[in-house]
Amino acid sequence: MTTSQTFNPLLPSDFASAFPGSRKVFVEEHGVSVPVREIVLTNGETLRVYDSSGPQGHDVRAGLPKLRAPWVASRIGRDTVTQLEHARKGIVTP
């Protein structure tokens, strides 16, 4: 007999304790929100690096938010859908 386990997503406080001296922020790039970790250096300056920790506080079994839905919808119905197809045709896209 199998039993189902309770899934407890990681919370922002889990990441704060794992990465002290930094915080996750989002930078807008071409209408897309890009996650970066802002690290406070010993001289008081900050350094931003790409944050690949993924979405926080979501049950992945229920699915993640469709953040790129508007971007994808704008390409449906065209004969070229992927970035590679656009590039091969010399089309520059956001």
PDB file of N, CA, C and O in Angstrom:
ATOM      1  N   MET A   1       0.838  -1.169   0.000  1.00  0.00           N
ATOM      2  CA  MET A   1       0.000   0.000   0.000  1.00  0.00           C
ATOM      3  C   MET A   1       0.893   1.246   0.000  1.00  0.00           C
ATOM      4  O   MET A   1       1.878   1.321   0.735  1.00  0.00           O
ATOM      5  N   THR A   2       0.525   2.222  -0.842  1.00  0.00           N
ATOM      6  CA  THR A   2       1.291   3.467  -0.901  1.00  0.00           C
ATOM      7  C   THR A   2       0.546   4.565  -0.143  1.00  0.00           C
ATOM      8  O   THR A   2      -0.684   4.599  -0.103  1.00  0.00           O
ATOM      9  N   THR A   3       1.304   5.427   0.435  1.00  0.00           N
ATOM     10  CA  THR A   3       0.710   6.559   1.141  1.00  0.00           C
ATOM     11  C   THR A   3       1.177   7.841   0.481  1.00  0.00           C
ATOM     12  O   THR A   3       2.313   7.928   0.015  1.00  0.00           O
ATOM     13  N   SER A   4       0.308   8.830   0.440  1.00  0.00           N
ATOM     14  CA  SER A   4       0.701  10.098  -0.161  1.00  0.00           C
ATOM     15  C   SER A   4       1.333  10.979   0.914  1.00  0.00           C
ATOM     16  O   SER A   4       0.870  11.034   2.054  1.00  0.00           O
ATOM     17  N   GLN A   5       2.385  11.653   0.522  1.00  0.00           N
ATOM     18  CA  GLN A   5       3.091  12.518   1.451  1.00  0.00           C
ATOM     19  C   GLN A   5       2.583  13.949   1.315  1.00  0.00           C
ATOM     20  O   GLN A   5       2.200  14.382   0.228  1.00  0.00           O
ATOM     21  N   THR A   6       2.583  14.656   2.397  1.00  0.00           N
ATOM     22  CA  THR A   6       2.214  16.059   2.373  1.00  0.00           C
ATOM     23  C   THR A   6       3.365  16.860   1.802  1.00  0.00           C
ATOM     24  O   THR A   6       4.521  16.679   2.184  1.00  0.00           O
ATOM     25  N   PHE A   7       3.030  17.751   0.878  1.00  0.00           N
ATOM     26  CA  PHE A   7       4.052  18.593   0.249  1.00  0.00           C
ATOM     27  C   PHE A   7       4.035  19.955   0.914  1.00  0.00           C
ATOM     28  O   PHE A   7       3.000  20.621   0.939  1.00  0.00           O
ATOM     29  N   ASN A   8       5.150  20.372   1.444  1.00  0.00           N
ATOM     30  CA  ASN A   8       5.294  21.695   2.043  1.00  0.00           C
ATOM     31  C   ASN A   8       6.280  22.492   1.209  1.00  0.00           C
ATOM     32  O   ASN A   8       7.485  22.247   1.273  1.00  0.00           O
ATOM     33  N   PRO A   9       5.777  23.462   0.411  1.00  0.00           N
ATOM     34  CA  PRO A   9       6.704  24.243  -0.422  1.00  0.00           C
ATOM     35  C   PRO A   9       7.650  25.072   0.431  1.00  0.00           C
ATOM     36  O   PRO A   9       7.327  25.468   1.551  1.00  0.00           O
ATOM     37  N   LEU A  10       8.830  25.325  -0.129  1.00  0.00           N
ATOM     38  CA  LEU A  10       9.790  26.187   0.552  1.00  0.00           C
ATOM     39  C   LEU A  10       9.238  27.610   0.620  1.00  0.00           C
ATOM     40  O   LEU A  10       8.619  28.092  -0.329  1.00  0.00           O
ATOM     41  N   LEU A  11       9.460  28.251   1.713  1.00  0.00           N
ATOM     42  CA  LEU A  11       8.977  29.608   1.933  1.00  0.00           C
ATOM     43  C   LEU A  11      10.116  30.603   1.771  1.00  0.00           C
ATOM     44  O   LEU A  11      11.284  30.222   1.857  1.00  0.00           O
ATOM     45  N   PRO A  12       9.793  31.879   1.538  1.00  0.00           N
ATOM     46  CA  PRO A  12      10.866  32.886   1.443  1.00  0.00           C
ATOM     47  C   PRO A  12      11.783  32.892   2.667  1.00  0.00           C
ATOM     48  O   PRO A  12      12.974  33.182   2.545  1.00  0.00           O
ATOM     49  N   SER A  13      11.239  32.574   3.841  1.00  0.00           N
ATOM     50  CA  SER A  13      12.085  32.548   5.045  1.00  0.00           C
ATOM     51  C   SER A  13      13.121  31.426   4.970  1.00  0.00           C
ATOM     52  O   SER A  13      14.212  31.558   5.525  1.00  0.00           O
ATOM     53  N   ASP A  14      12.790  30.308   4.282  1.00  0.00           N
ATOM     54  CA  ASP A  14      13.763  29.225   4.100  1.00  0.00           C
ATOM     55  C   ASP A  14      14.951  29.710   3.276  1.00  0.00           C
ATOM     56  O   ASP A  14      16.099  29.380   3.574  1.00  0.00           O
ATOM     57  N   PHE A  15      14.667  30.496   2.237  1.00  0.00           N
ATOM     58  CA  PHE A  15      15.731  31.006   1.384  1.00  0.00           C
ATOM     59  C   PHE A  15      16.535  32.080   2.101  1.00  0.00           C
ATOM     60  O   PHE A  15      17.747  32.183   1.912  1.00  0.00           O
ATOM     61  N   ALA A  16      15.862  32.881   2.925  1.00  0.00           N
ATOM     62  CA  ALA A  16      16.567  33.931   3.673  1.00  0.00           C
ATOM     63  C   ALA A  16      17.590  33.316   4.616  1.00  0.00           C
ATOM     64  O   ALA A  16      18.686  33.854   4.778  1.00  0.00           O
ATOM     65  N   SER A  17      17.243  32.188   5.243  1.00  0.00           N
ATOM     66  CA  SER A  17      18.207  31.555   6.143  1.00  0.00           C
ATOM     67  C   SER A  17      19.303  30.819   5.374  1.00  0.00           C
ATOM     68  O   SER A  17      20.426  30.692   5.860  1.00  0.00           O
ATOM     69  N   ALA A  18      18.978  30.336   4.180  1.00  0.00           N
ATOM     70  CA  ALA A  18      19.985  29.627   3.371  1.00  0.00           C
ATOM     71  C   ALA A  18      20.954  30.587   2.689  1.00  0.00           C
ATOM     72  O   ALA A  18      22.110  30.243   2.444  1.00  0.00           O
ATOM     73  N   PHE A  19      20.477  31.790   2.385  1.00  0.00           N
ATOM     74  CA  PHE A  19      21.300  32.785   1.688  1.00  0.00           C
ATOM     75  C   PHE A  19      21.327  34.088   2.486  1.00  0.00           C
ATOM     76  O   PHE A  19      20.735  35.076   2.052  1.00  0.00           O
ATOM     77  N   PRO A  20      21.994  34.117   3.634  1.00  0.00           N
ATOM     78  CA  PRO A  20      22.030  35.344   4.423  1.00  0.00           C
ATOM     79  C   PRO A  20      22.796  36.445   3.679  1.00  0.00           C
ATOM     80  O   PRO A  20      23.722  36.173   2.915  1.00  0.00           O
ATOM     81  N   GLY A  21      22.391  37.670   3.922  1.00  0.00           N
ATOM     82  CA  GLY A  21      23.082  38.785   3.274  1.00  0.00           C
ATOM     83  C   GLY A  21      22.650  39.005   1.844  1.00  0.00           C
ATOM     84  O   GLY A  21      23.315  39.720   1.094  1.00  0.00           O
ATOM     85  N   SER A  22      21.529  38.391   1.453  1.00  0.00           N
ATOM     86  CA  SER A  22      21.036  38.586   0.092  1.00  0.00           C
ATOM     87  C   SER A  22      19.517  38.525   0.093  1.00  0.00           C
ATOM     88  O   SER A  22      18.891  38.090   1.059  1.00  0.00           O
ATOM     89  N   ARG A  23      18.940  38.975  -1.025  1.00  0.00           N
ATOM     90  CA  ARG A  23      17.493  38.885  -1.176  1.00  0.00           C
ATOM     91  C   ARG A  23      17.165  38.677  -2.639  1.00  0.00           C
ATOM     92  O   ARG A  23      17.928  39.062  -3.525  1.00  0.00           O
ATOM     93  N   LYS A  24      16.019  38.062  -2.879  1.00  0.00           N
ATOM     94  CA  LYS A  24      15.571  37.833  -4.253  1.00  0.00           C
ATOM     95  C   LYS A  24      14.769  39.035  -4.709  1.00  0.00           C
ATOM     96  O   LYS A  24      13.829  39.465  -4.041  1.00  0.00           O
ATOM     97  N   VAL A  25      15.159  39.575  -5.868  1.00  0.00           N
ATOM     98  CA  VAL A  25      14.438  40.692  -6.466  1.00  0.00           C
ATOM     99  C   VAL A  25      14.176  40.350  -7.930  1.00  0.00           C
ATOM    100  O   VAL A  25      14.763  39.414  -8.474  1.00  0.00           O
ATOM    101  N   PHE A  26      13.296  41.110  -8.554  1.00  0.00           N
ATOM    102  CA  PHE A  26      12.969  40.868  -9.956  1.00  0.00           C
ATOM    103  C   PHE A  26      13.288  42.101 -10.779  1.00  0.00           C
ATOM    104  O   PHE A  26      12.983  43.224 -10.378  1.00  0.00           O
ATOM    105  N   VAL A  27      13.907  41.885 -11.937  1.00  0.00           N
ATOM    106  CA  VAL A  27      14.272  42.954 -12.858  1.00  0.00           C
ATOM    107  C   VAL A  27      13.435  42.764 -14.120  1.00  0.00           C
ATOM    108  O   VAL A  27      13.376  41.664 -14.668  1.00  0.00           O
ATOM    109  N   GLU A  28      12.792  43.830 -14.577  1.00  0.00           N
ATOM    110  CA  GLU A  28      11.989  43.754 -15.797  1.00  0.00           C
ATOM    111  C   GLU A  28      12.895  43.820 -17.022  1.00  0.00           C
ATOM    112  O   GLU A  28      13.664  44.767 -17.185  1.00  0.00           O
ATOM    113  N   GLU A  29      12.800  42.814 -17.874  1.00  0.00           N
ATOM    114  CA  GLU A  29      13.569  42.766 -19.121  1.00  0.00           C
ATOM    115  C   GLU A  29      12.623  42.388 -20.248  1.00  0.00           C
ATOM    116  O   GLU A  29      12.129  41.261 -20.277  1.00  0.00           O
ATOM    117  N   HIS A  30      12.359  43.298 -21.175  1.00  0.00           N
ATOM    118  CA  HIS A  30      11.509  43.038 -22.337  1.00  0.00           C
ATOM    119  C   HIS A  30      10.132  42.516 -21.938  1.00  0.00           C
ATOM    120  O   HIS A  30       9.586  41.633 -22.600  1.00  0.00           O
ATOM    121  N   GLY A  31       9.573  43.057 -20.866  1.00  0.00           N
ATOM    122  CA  GLY A  31       8.249  42.637 -20.426  1.00  0.00           C
ATOM    123  C   GLY A  31       8.239  41.345 -19.634  1.00  0.00           C
ATOM    124  O   GLY A  31       7.171  40.845 -19.280  1.00  0.00           O
ATOM    125  N   VAL A  32       9.401  40.801 -19.354  1.00  0.00           N
ATOM    126  CA  VAL A  32       9.510  39.563 -18.577  1.00  0.00           C
ATOM    127  C   VAL A  32      10.232  39.887 -17.278  1.00  0.00           C
ATOM    128  O   VAL A  32      11.229  40.608 -17.279  1.00  0.00           O
ATOM    129  N   SER A  33       9.736  39.364 -16.192  1.00  0.00           N
ATOM    130  CA  SER A  33      10.339  39.591 -14.887  1.00  0.00           C
ATOM    131  C   SER A  33      11.426  38.542 -14.653  1.00  0.00           C
ATOM    132  O   SER A  33      11.141  37.346 -14.598  1.00  0.00           O
ATOM    133  N   VAL A  34      12.670  38.997 -14.516  1.00  0.00           N
ATOM    134  CA  VAL A  34      13.820  38.101 -14.378  1.00  0.00           C
ATOM    135  C   VAL A  34      14.258  38.072 -12.910  1.00  0.00           C
ATOM    136  O   VAL A  34      14.527  39.122 -12.328  1.00  0.00           O
ATOM    137  N   PRO A  35      14.332  36.874 -12.305  1.00  0.00           N
ATOM    138  CA  PRO A  35      14.745  36.794 -10.902  1.00  0.00           C
ATOM    139  C   PRO A  35      16.255  36.930 -10.753  1.00  0.00           C
ATOM    140  O   PRO A  35      17.023  36.279 -11.461  1.00  0.00           O
ATOM    141  N   VAL A  36      16.667  37.783  -9.824  1.00  0.00           N
ATOM    142  CA  VAL A  36      18.080  37.932  -9.498  1.00  0.00           C
ATOM    143  C   VAL A  36      18.237  37.938  -7.988  1.00  0.00           C
ATOM    144  O   VAL A  36      17.317  38.318  -7.264  1.00  0.00           O
ATOM    145  N   ARG A  37      19.385  37.523  -7.520  1.00  0.00           N
ATOM    146  CA  ARG A  37      19.687  37.579  -6.093  1.00  0.00           C
ATOM    147  C   ARG A  37      20.605  38.759  -5.886  1.00  0.00           C
ATOM    148  O   ARG A  37      21.673  38.848  -6.492  1.00  0.00           O
ATOM    149  N   GLU A  38      20.181  39.666  -5.025  1.00  0.00           N
ATOM    150  CA  GLU A  38      20.954  40.861  -4.724  1.00  0.00           C
ATOM    151  C   GLU A  38      21.764  40.582  -3.462  1.00  0.00           C
ATOM    152  O   GLU A  38      21.208  40.416  -2.376  1.00  0.00           O
ATOM    153  N   ILE A  39      23.080  40.534  -3.621  1.00  0.00           N
ATOM    154  CA  ILE A  39      23.992  40.170  -2.541  1.00  0.00           C
ATOM    155  C   ILE A  39      24.670  41.430  -2.013  1.00  0.00           C
ATOM    156  O   ILE A  39      25.235  42.210  -2.779  1.00  0.00           O
ATOM    157  N   VAL A  40      24.608  41.618  -0.696  1.00  0.00           N
ATOM    158  CA  VAL A  40      25.258  42.771  -0.074  1.00  0.00           C
ATOM    159  C   VAL A  40      26.720  42.408   0.199  1.00  0.00           C
ATOM    160  O   VAL A  40      27.013  41.442   0.903  1.00  0.00           O
ATOM    161  N   LEU A  41      27.626  43.201  -0.371  1.00  0.00           N
ATOM    162  CA  LEU A  41      29.058  42.953  -0.196  1.00  0.00           C
ATOM    163  C   LEU A  41      29.564  43.631   1.072  1.00  0.00           C
ATOM    164  O   LEU A  41      28.883  44.486   1.638  1.00  0.00           O
ATOM    165  N   THR A  42      30.753  43.251   1.514  1.00  0.00           N
ATOM    166  CA  THR A  42      31.301  43.794   2.763  1.00  0.00           C
ATOM    167  C   THR A  42      31.566  45.299   2.693  1.00  0.00           C
ATOM    168  O   THR A  42      31.623  45.961   3.730  1.00  0.00           O
ATOM    169  N   ASN A  43      31.728  45.850   1.482  1.00  0.00           N
ATOM    170  CA  ASN A  43      31.956  47.285   1.345  1.00  0.00           C
ATOM    171  C   ASN A  43      30.636  48.066   1.239  1.00  0.00           C
ATOM    172  O   ASN A  43      30.648  49.280   1.033  1.00  0.00           O
ATOM    173  N   GLY A  44      29.505  47.372   1.378  1.00  0.00           N
ATOM    174  CA  GLY A  44      28.197  48.019   1.342  1.00  0.00           C
ATOM    175  C   GLY A  44      27.551  48.051  -0.034  1.00  0.00           C
ATOM    176  O   GLY A  44      26.361  48.341  -0.150  1.00  0.00           O
ATOM    177  N   GLU A  45      28.320  47.757  -1.083  1.00  0.00           N
ATOM    178  CA  GLU A  45      27.753  47.711  -2.434  1.00  0.00           C
ATOM    179  C   GLU A  45      26.960  46.423  -2.601  1.00  0.00           C
ATOM    180  O   GLU A  45      27.066  45.506  -1.787  1.00  0.00           O
ATOM    181  N   THR A  46      26.159  46.363  -3.670  1.00  0.00           N
ATOM    182  CA  THR A  46      25.406  45.140  -3.949  1.00  0.00           C
ATOM    183  C   THR A  46      25.832  44.561  -5.285  1.00  0.00           C
ATOM    184  O   THR A  46      26.249  45.279  -6.193  1.00  0.00           O
ATOM    185  N   LEU A  47      25.718  43.257  -5.382  1.00  0.00           N
ATOM    186  CA  LEU A  47      26.028  42.518  -6.604  1.00  0.00           C
ATOM    187  C   LEU A  47      24.796  41.715  -6.967  1.00  0.00           C
ATOM    188  O   LEU A  47      24.260  40.995  -6.124  1.00  0.00           O
ATOM    189  N   ARG A  48      24.335  41.823  -8.207  1.00  0.00           N
ATOM    190  CA  ARG A  48      23.174  41.053  -8.661  1.00  0.00           C
ATOM    191  C   ARG A  48      23.624  39.895  -9.528  1.00  0.00           C
ATOM    192  O   ARG A  48      24.398  40.071 -10.469  1.00  0.00           O
ATOM    193  N   VAL A  49      23.132  38.708  -9.202  1.00  0.00           N
ATOM    194  CA  VAL A  49      23.412  37.507  -9.971  1.00  0.00           C
ATOM    195  C   VAL A  49      22.088  36.830 -10.291  1.00  0.00           C
ATOM    196  O   VAL A  49      21.118  36.980  -9.549  1.00  0.00           O
ATOM    197  N   TYR A  50      22.042  36.087 -11.388  1.00  0.00           N
ATOM    198  CA  TYR A  50      20.815  35.381 -11.774  1.00  0.00           C
ATOM    199  C   TYR A  50      20.419  34.404 -10.671  1.00  0.00           C
ATOM    200  O   TYR A  50      21.273  33.694 -10.139  1.00  0.00           O
ATOM    201  N   ASP A  51      19.144  34.362 -10.327  1.00  0.00           N
ATOM    202  CA  ASP A  51      18.649  33.473  -9.269  1.00  0.00           C
ATOM    203  C   ASP A  51      17.859  32.337  -9.917  1.00  0.00           C
ATOM    204  O   ASP A  51      16.764  32.548 -10.438  1.00  0.00           O
ATOM    205  N   SER A  52      18.419  31.148  -9.880  1.00  0.00           N
ATOM    206  CA  SER A  52      17.775  29.983 -10.498  1.00  0.00           C
ATOM    207  C   SER A  52      17.011  29.131  -9.488  1.00  0.00           C
ATOM    208  O   SER A  52      16.731  27.962  -9.754  1.00  0.00           O
ATOM    209  N   SER A  53      16.670  29.705  -8.329  1.00  0.00           N
ATOM    210  CA  SER A  53      15.990  28.914  -7.291  1.00  0.00           C
ATOM    211  C   SER A  53      14.560  28.556  -7.663  1.00  0.00           C
ATOM    212  O   SER A  53      13.966  27.680  -7.035  1.00  0.00           O
ATOM    213  N   GLY A  54      14.000  29.205  -8.656  1.00  0.00           N
ATOM    214  CA  GLY A  54      12.650  28.884  -9.108  1.00  0.00           C
ATOM    215  C   GLY A  54      11.582  29.563  -8.277  1.00  0.00           C
ATOM    216  O   GLY A  54      11.882  30.267  -7.313  1.00  0.00           O
ATOM    217  N   PRO A  55      10.319  29.345  -8.660  1.00  0.00           N
ATOM    218  CA  PRO A  55       9.215  29.967  -7.934  1.00  0.00           C
ATOM    219  C   PRO A  55       9.157  29.470  -6.497  1.00  0.00           C
ATOM    220  O   PRO A  55       9.461  28.312  -6.213  1.00  0.00           O
ATOM    221  N   GLN A  56       8.767  30.352  -5.606  1.00  0.00           N
ATOM    222  CA  GLN A  56       8.699  29.996  -4.192  1.00  0.00           C
ATOM    223  C   GLN A  56       7.258  30.083  -3.708  1.00  0.00           C
ATOM    224  O   GLN A  56       6.511  30.978  -4.101  1.00  0.00           O
ATOM    225  N   GLY A  57       6.880  29.146  -2.854  1.00  0.00           N
ATOM    226  CA  GLY A  57       5.556  29.161  -2.256  1.00  0.00           C
ATOM    227  C   GLY A  57       4.463  28.572  -3.119  1.00  0.00           C
ATOM    228  O   GLY A  57       3.284  28.787  -2.836  1.00  0.00           O
ATOM    229  N   HIS A  58       4.817  27.820  -4.183  1.00  0.00           N
ATOM    230  CA  HIS A  58       3.819  27.202  -5.051  1.00  0.00           C
ATOM    231  C   HIS A  58       3.903  25.693  -4.928  1.00  0.00           C
ATOM    232  O   HIS A  58       4.988  25.128  -4.792  1.00  0.00           O
ATOM    233  N   ASP A  59       2.761  25.053  -4.977  1.00  0.00           N
ATOM    234  CA  ASP A  59       2.714  23.590  -5.000  1.00  0.00           C
ATOM    235  C   ASP A  59       2.915  23.163  -6.451  1.00  0.00           C
ATOM    236  O   ASP A  59       2.016  23.332  -7.275  1.00  0.00           O
ATOM    237  N   VAL A  60       4.068  22.620  -6.766  1.00  0.00           N
ATOM    238  CA  VAL A  60       4.388  22.283  -8.156  1.00  0.00           C
ATOM    239  C   VAL A  60       3.461  21.212  -8.719  1.00  0.00           C
ATOM    240  O   VAL A  60       3.310  21.108  -9.936  1.00  0.00           O
ATOM    241  N   ARG A  61       2.842  20.422  -7.858  1.00  0.00           N
ATOM    242  CA  ARG A  61       1.894  19.417  -8.340  1.00  0.00           C
ATOM    243  C   ARG A  61       0.621  20.063  -8.875  1.00  0.00           C
ATOM    244  O   ARG A  61      -0.062  19.485  -9.720  1.00  0.00           O
ATOM    245  N   ALA A  62       0.304  21.246  -8.390  1.00  0.00           N
ATOM    246  CA  ALA A  62      -0.878  21.973  -8.862  1.00  0.00           C
ATOM    247  C   ALA A  62      -0.553  22.812 -10.098  1.00  0.00           C
ATOM    248  O   ALA A  62      -1.453  23.346 -10.746  1.00  0.00           O
ATOM    249  N   GLY A  63       0.716  22.924 -10.417  1.00  0.00           N
ATOM    250  CA  GLY A  63       1.128  23.707 -11.568  1.00  0.00           C
ATOM    251  C   GLY A  63       1.613  25.079 -11.170  1.00  0.00           C
ATOM    252  O   GLY A  63       1.206  25.633 -10.149  1.00  0.00           O
ATOM    253  N   LEU A  64       2.480  25.609 -11.983  1.00  0.00           N
ATOM    254  CA  LEU A  64       3.049  26.927 -11.732  1.00  0.00           C
ATOM    255  C   LEU A  64       2.240  27.992 -12.462  1.00  0.00           C
ATOM    256  O   LEU A  64       1.537  27.680 -13.423  1.00  0.00           O
ATOM    257  N   PRO A  65       2.328  29.238 -12.021  1.00  0.00           N
ATOM    258  CA  PRO A  65       1.615  30.316 -12.711  1.00  0.00           C
ATOM    259  C   PRO A  65       2.083  30.426 -14.160  1.00  0.00           C
ATOM    260  O   PRO A  65       3.262  30.232 -14.455  1.00  0.00           O
ATOM    261  N   LYS A  66       1.168  30.734 -15.046  1.00  0.00           N
ATOM    262  CA  LYS A  66       1.477  30.854 -16.478  1.00  0.00           C
ATOM    263  C   LYS A  66       1.967  32.274 -16.774  1.00  0.00           C
ATOM    264  O   LYS A  66       1.254  33.069 -17.385  1.00  0.00           O
ATOM    265  N   LEU A  67       3.181  32.580 -16.339  1.00  0.00           N
ATOM    266  CA  LEU A  67       3.725  33.929 -16.462  1.00  0.00           C
ATOM    267  C   LEU A  67       3.978  34.348 -17.908  1.00  0.00           C
ATOM    268  O   LEU A  67       3.941  35.537 -18.227  1.00  0.00           O
ATOM    269  N   ARG A  68       4.233  33.386 -18.775  1.00  0.00           N
ATOM    270  CA  ARG A  68       4.554  33.725 -20.170  1.00  0.00           C
ATOM    271  C   ARG A  68       3.355  33.593 -21.100  1.00  0.00           C
ATOM    272  O   ARG A  68       3.514  33.702 -22.316  1.00  0.00           O
ATOM    273  N   ALA A  69       2.161  33.362 -20.564  1.00  0.00           N
ATOM    274  CA  ALA A  69       0.963  33.159 -21.388  1.00  0.00           C
ATOM    275  C   ALA A  69       0.723  34.296 -22.379  1.00  0.00           C
ATOM    276  O   ALA A  69       0.452  34.021 -23.548  1.00  0.00           O
ATOM    277  N   PRO A  70       0.810  35.568 -21.960  1.00  0.00           N
ATOM    278  CA  PRO A  70       0.591  36.646 -22.941  1.00  0.00           C
ATOM    279  C   PRO A  70       1.633  36.638 -24.069  1.00  0.00           C
ATOM    280  O   PRO A  70       1.306  36.901 -25.226  1.00  0.00           O
ATOM    281  N   TRP A  71       2.876  36.336 -23.723  1.00  0.00           N
ATOM    282  CA  TRP A  71       3.942  36.291 -24.726  1.00  0.00           C
ATOM    283  C   TRP A  71       3.681  35.169 -25.731  1.00  0.00           C
ATOM    284  O   TRP A  71       3.848  35.357 -26.936  1.00  0.00           O
ATOM    285  N   VAL A  72       3.271  34.003 -25.230  1.00  0.00           N
ATOM    286  CA  VAL A  72       2.989  32.858 -26.099  1.00  0.00           C
ATOM    287  C   VAL A  72       1.750  33.144 -26.947  1.00  0.00           C
ATOM    288  O   VAL A  72       1.743  32.853 -28.143  1.00  0.00           O
ATOM    289  N   ALA A  73       0.706  33.708 -26.344  1.00  0.00           N
ATOM    290  CA  ALA A  73      -0.538  33.986 -27.063  1.00  0.00           C
ATOM    291  C   ALA A  73      -0.312  34.921 -28.241  1.00  0.00           C
ATOM    292  O   ALA A  73      -0.990  34.800 -29.261  1.00  0.00           O
ATOM    293  N   SER A  74       0.629  35.849 -28.120  1.00  0.00           N
ATOM    294  CA  SER A  74       0.886  36.784 -29.212  1.00  0.00           C
ATOM    295  C   SER A  74       1.520  36.097 -30.417  1.00  0.00           C
ATOM    296  O   SER A  74       1.565  36.682 -31.499  1.00  0.00           O
ATOM    297  N   ARG A  75       2.000  34.893 -30.258  1.00  0.00           N
ATOM    298  CA  ARG A  75       2.651  34.165 -31.351  1.00  0.00           C
ATOM    299  C   ARG A  75       1.777  33.072 -31.949  1.00  0.00           C
ATOM    300  O   ARG A  75       2.113  32.526 -33.000  1.00  0.00           O
ATOM    301  N   ILE A  76       0.661  32.741 -31.302  1.00  0.00           N
ATOM    302  CA  ILE A  76      -0.218  31.681 -31.803  1.00  0.00           C
ATOM    303  C   ILE A  76      -0.913  32.178 -33.068  1.00  0.00           C
ATOM    304  O   ILE A  76      -1.345  33.328 -33.144  1.00  0.00           O
ATOM    305  N   GLY A  77      -1.013  31.297 -34.051  1.00  0.00           N
ATOM    306  CA  GLY A  77      -1.649  31.658 -35.307  1.00  0.00           C
ATOM    307  C   GLY A  77      -0.672  32.075 -36.374  1.00  0.00           C
ATOM    308  O   GLY A  77      -1.039  32.183 -37.543  1.00  0.00           O
ATOM    309  N   ARG A  78       0.553  32.309 -35.999  1.00  0.00           N
ATOM    310  CA  ARG A  78       1.577  32.623 -37.001  1.00  0.00           C
ATOM    311  C   ARG A  78       2.190  31.317 -37.507  1.00  0.00           C
ATOM    312  O   ARG A  78       2.075  30.269 -36.873  1.00  0.00           O
ATOM    313  N   ASP A  79       2.839  31.410 -38.661  1.00  0.00           N
ATOM    314  CA  ASP A  79       3.516  30.215 -39.160  1.00  0.00           C
ATOM    315  C   ASP A  79       4.838  29.982 -38.451  1.00  0.00           C
ATOM    316  O   ASP A  79       5.390  28.883 -38.510  1.00  0.00           O
ATOM    317  N   THR A  80       5.349  31.006 -37.783  1.00  0.00           N
ATOM    318  CA  THR A  80       6.557  30.829 -36.975  1.00  0.00           C
ATOM    319  C   THR A  80       6.198  31.067 -35.516  1.00  0.00           C
ATOM    320  O   THR A  80       5.606  32.093 -35.179  1.00  0.00           O
ATOM    321  N   VAL A  81       6.548  30.142 -34.664  1.00  0.00           N
ATOM    322  CA  VAL A  81       6.197  30.241 -33.252  1.00  0.00           C
ATOM    323  C   VAL A  81       7.433  30.329 -32.376  1.00  0.00           C
ATOM    324  O   VAL A  81       7.449  31.104 -31.419  1.00  0.00           O
ATOM    325  N   THR A  82       8.458  29.565 -32.674  1.00  0.00           N
ATOM    326  CA  THR A  82       9.622  29.530 -31.791  1.00  0.00           C
ATOM    327  C   THR A  82      10.612  30.641 -32.123  1.00  0.00           C
ATOM    328  O   THR A  82      10.618  31.177 -33.231  1.00  0.00           O
ATOM    329  N   GLN A  83      11.435  30.971 -31.157  1.00  0.00           N
ATOM    330  CA  GLN A  83      12.466  31.985 -31.349  1.00  0.00           C
ATOM    331  C   GLN A  83      13.432  31.559 -32.455  1.00  0.00           C
ATOM    332  O   GLN A  83      13.887  32.393 -33.238  1.00  0.00           O
ATOM    333  N   LEU A  84      13.742  30.268 -32.521  1.00  0.00           N
ATOM    334  CA  LEU A  84      14.652  29.772 -33.551  1.00  0.00           C
ATOM    335  C   LEU A  84      14.068  29.984 -34.946  1.00  0.00           C
ATOM    336  O   LEU A  84      14.786  30.381 -35.865  1.00  0.00           O
ATOM    337  N   GLU A  85      12.760  29.722 -35.112  1.00  0.00           N
ATOM    338  CA  GLU A  85      12.128  29.935 -36.417  1.00  0.00           C
ATOM    339  C   GLU A  85      12.180  31.409 -36.815  1.00  0.00           C
ATOM    340  O   GLU A  85      12.446  31.736 -37.971  1.00  0.00           O
ATOM    341  N   HIS A  86      11.926  32.288 -35.859  1.00  0.00           N
ATOM    342  CA  HIS A  86      12.009  33.721 -36.142  1.00  0.00           C
ATOM    343  C   HIS A  86      13.432  34.101 -36.548  1.00  0.00           C
ATOM    344  O   HIS A  86      13.626  34.826 -37.524  1.00  0.00           O
ATOM    345  N   ALA A  87      14.416  33.618 -35.811  1.00  0.00           N
ATOM    346  CA  ALA A  87      15.819  33.951 -36.096  1.00  0.00           C
ATOM    347  C   ALA A  87      16.224  33.472 -37.485  1.00  0.00           C
ATOM    348  O   ALA A  87      16.933  34.180 -38.200  1.00  0.00           O
ATOM    349  N   ARG A  88      15.787  32.291 -37.870  1.00  0.00           N
ATOM    350  CA  ARG A  88      16.143  31.767 -39.197  1.00  0.00           C
ATOM    351  C   ARG A  88      15.560  32.617 -40.318  1.00  0.00           C
ATOM    352  O   ARG A  88      16.115  32.676 -41.416  1.00  0.00           O
ATOM    353  N   LYS A  89      14.435  33.276 -40.035  1.00  0.00           N
ATOM    354  CA  LYS A  89      13.806  34.156 -41.036  1.00  0.00           C
ATOM    355  C   LYS A  89      14.299  35.596 -40.931  1.00  0.00           C
ATOM    356  O   LYS A  89      13.870  36.463 -41.692  1.00  0.00           O
ATOM    357  N   GLY A  90      15.211  35.847 -39.974  1.00  0.00           N
ATOM    358  CA  GLY A  90      15.757  37.180 -39.812  1.00  0.00           C
ATOM    359  C   GLY A  90      14.821  38.140 -39.091  1.00  0.00           C
ATOM    360  O   GLY A  90      14.986  39.357 -39.178  1.00  0.00           O
ATOM    361  N   ILE A  91      13.826  37.589 -38.370  1.00  0.00           N
ATOM    362  CA  ILE A  91      12.869  38.415 -37.634  1.00  0.00           C
ATOM    363  C   ILE A  91      13.392  38.647 -36.227  1.00  0.00           C
ATOM    364  O   ILE A  91      13.701  37.695 -35.511  1.00  0.00           O
ATOM    365  N   VAL A  92      13.491  39.912 -35.828  1.00  0.00           N
ATOM    366  CA  VAL A  92      13.935  40.249 -34.473  1.00  0.00           C
ATOM    367  C   VAL A  92      12.683  40.407 -33.618  1.00  0.00           C
ATOM    368  O   VAL A  92      11.790  41.190 -33.943  1.00  0.00           O
ATOM    369  N   THR A  93      12.628  39.656 -32.525  1.00  0.00           N
ATOM    370  CA  THR A  93      11.462  39.703 -31.637  1.00  0.00           C
ATOM    371  C   THR A  93      11.886  40.117 -30.233  1.00  0.00           C
ATOM    372  O   THR A  93      13.058  40.006 -29.874  1.00  0.00           O
ATOM    373  N   PRO A  94      10.922  40.599 -29.434  1.00  0.00           N
ATOM    374  CA  PRO A  94      11.250  40.929 -28.041  1.00  0.00           C
ATOM    375  C   PRO A  94      11.631  39.700 -27.262  1.00  0.00           C
ATOM    376  O   PRO A  94      11.937  39.793 -26.074  1.00  0.00           O
TER     377      PRO A  94
END
